[in-house]
Amino acid sequence: MSVQIDHLLHESRRFPPSPEFAAASVATESLYEQAAEDRLGFWANQARELLHWHKPFTRTLDWTNPPFAKWFDDGELNVAYNCLDRHVLAGDGDRIALHWEGEPGDSRSISYAQLTSEVKRAANVLIGLGVQAGDRVAIYLPMIPEAVVAMLAVARIGAVHSVIFGGFSAESLRSRIDDAEAVVVITADGGYRKGRVTPLKPAVDAALASGDSSVRTVLVVERTGGDVEWNERDKWWHEELAAVSDEHEAQAFPAENPLFILYTSGTTGKPKGILHTSGGYLTQAAFTHKQVFDLKPEKDVYWCTADVGWITGHTYVVYGPLANGATQVLYEGTPDTPHPGRWWEIIEKYKVSILYTAPTAIRTFMKIGRQEPQKFDLTSLRLLGSVGEPINPEAWMWYREVIGNHVTPVVDTWWQTETGAIMVSALPGLTVVKPGAAQVAIPGISIDVLGEDGHHVGHGNGGLLVVTEPWPSMLRGIWGDPDRFIETYWEKWPDAPNGPLYFAGDGARLDREGDIWLLGRVDDVMNVSGHRLSTAEIESSLVAHPAVAEAAVVGAHDETTGQAVVAFVIIKFSQTDAVSHADISAVLRAHVTLQIGAIARPREIFIVSELPKTRSGKIMRRLLRDVAEGREIGDTTTLADTSIMQIITDGMR
Ligand code: WTA
């Protein structure tokens, strides 16, 4: 892995902020100074300045029982009040919160006052359904304003949301509903993607069809007007909202009240329910959104293209921007519908000034060519952000030059579902940016790169990225599984002298100036189009198919999506004659789509007769990755039977 990126470290291009950008910068050098001087005092100040506390806190951090942190824990606040009511009370009720653009071309602009009143109604509906503080509500919606309303309504009453990305299958939905024991599901009849209606309600029906579930009520937003089957537990969202008052006074909850669970793939077959709480999460969400995006809420139009089903959508579509009173664009559909310039058209239409997206999207646009963005006026853009996967310098340069008109700063931001908010990033008014580097820890965050031995690697060397001090928006645990929380993240160096270190699962290098370059995952987690997928989860889905005896999955390099899912499958002897390889590949790809969702569908499936294993029986994924990427096969000395690689490569020709 380090071989592939060595050349990047000789990247010599440097882009300081323009004098005008620097002069108007929200961030100042003093942030780094204050944080270095008194890290906890710095975060306490941010929490007080950025948020409204119904009851002020006196304790900043309780780290007496690591890795279980408590931030601001004797304080009380209401997350939705911070995102809504206080802006209205401050006189900004007429400011647009959401410029929503539906894929078919319908649109709605919703002010802070309107959004507040919608959320109050939705909160009253949830209360009427018996949802109480601490209860879990599953949200399975397309990118429509109701998704934001639903999340904030749940937060407003102190309940906990679990948003499940609309691309996940009924089975994935069910396992997440069960794990969190959700009492209500909020969904829609469907949504628009790629010019078609994608049904959602049928997936909820399928998910709840078998056995008893914890779900009492399914609230259904009418988005497409398509026919839906109706069950006793179903209620129309619009009817319920119309029947309740839009008065609701936000109650304060303790800072450590759970805010949401978000499931993400780990190294085992079972997704982890990452738990985030209120005060610390909202502090770092608001802080990073303001400083990294240089936000001027009175004039900026911000657009983060992430779906609310992912952490980026939670922190940088819902909580960060709304806590800061920003005006933002929310778009339902795909970038190329109905034409390949759709995103650029939206930027022109709303005069978007800040764009935050993923390298996969940028690389896709590069392939289409600069003639598409050049048809539109993109001069409103003044800042570009990237997230989700390493951005190669070529894509970074294209982003800056073609989308950013050669002058717009690009910030690459590293973070995770678990970290809750941005951890490593340039601050655009201060940092001299380098194409491809995530650069430095944000103020108040302590990052290091360590060798396997737990020692700092030093400038010019690679190792493992760690967070060395607790941070406000850190995950508070894995839902229902404290042991897994400790084992997964905190036990790599159990004897670290200054307390437990958080191991992120990413490799990184420090360049000669000490800037951080991300190298990708070092575990069995893949990153496909910026989405995290577990090799083990897809393998267990494949072996659940009656035709499959054994399966191994690897993430192979892909020019556009970063990585792609490639599976190696051994078919049961009894099935080998029955169907052709092409047929069985198609069947298995459809099977994975049904079990997990289209995002996990393998790009390729190779039918093989053996899998390379170590003498202890562990599949050697490294070798399979070599095969999948068309490389010469690496070191096979630990392989139990070296002839196997020959069999596999021969079989694939
Ligand atoms: C990867 C998304 C390189 C990384 C916010 C991390 C990145 C995983 C970057 C988290 C970046 C995210 N450069 N790699 N700027 N941002 N990653 O939980 O491997 O969906 O561990 O959170 O994405 O993915 P997640």
Residues whose N, C-alpha, C, O or C-beta is under 5 A from the ligand:
A	BS01	WTA	I311 S386 V387 G388 E389 P390 I391 D412 T413 W414 W415 Q416 T417 E418 A504 D506 L518 G520 R521 G530 R532
